[in-house]
């Protein structure tokens, strides 16, 4: 039982030592990105408009090639 306790204690200490062993990198390397354009059928359907005082919000459902890909929210002053 004593050996089990010591083994668990050393595992716990090792866990904390590993968790605190983080180093911050002083330089950040950004990878180059490449934009690829393809022919696609994009459709935006306005689902609702919300007007509150002097703020308007338009909500659009976005479809690419007939498949739903997300929602676009546009907020502007009325």
DABEL-V770584 format. One record per pair of residues at least 12 apart in sequence whose ideal C-beta (glycine too) atoms are under 8 Angstrom apart, sorted by the first residue. I is the first residue (numbers start at 1). J is the second residue. D is the distance in whole Angstrom. If there is no record, write none. Layout:
BEGIN
i=I j=J d=D
i=I j=J d=D
END
This chain:
BEGIN
i=40 j=64 d=5
i=40 j=65 d=5
i=41 j=64 d=7
i=41 j=65 d=5
i=41 j=66 d=7
i=42 j=62 d=7
i=42 j=63 d=7
i=42 j=64 d=5
i=43 j=62 d=8
i=43 j=63 d=5
i=43 j=64 d=8
i=44 j=60 d=4
i=44 j=61 d=7
i=44 j=62 d=5
i=44 j=63 d=8
i=44 j=72 d=7
i=45 j=60 d=6
i=45 j=61 d=5
i=45 j=63 d=7
i=46 j=58 d=6
i=46 j=59 d=7
i=46 j=60 d=5
i=47 j=59 d=5
i=47 j=60 d=7
i=47 j=61 d=5
i=47 j=71 d=8
i=51 j=78 d=6
i=54 j=77 d=6
i=54 j=78 d=5
i=55 j=75 d=6
i=55 j=76 d=8
i=55 j=77 d=6
i=55 j=78 d=7
i=56 j=75 d=7
i=56 j=76 d=6
i=56 j=77 d=7
i=56 j=78 d=4
i=57 j=73 d=6
i=57 j=74 d=7
i=57 j=75 d=5
i=58 j=73 d=8
i=58 j=74 d=5
i=58 j=76 d=8
i=59 j=71 d=6
i=59 j=72 d=8
i=59 j=73 d=6
i=59 j=74 d=8
i=60 j=72 d=4
i=60 j=73 d=8
i=60 j=74 d=7
END
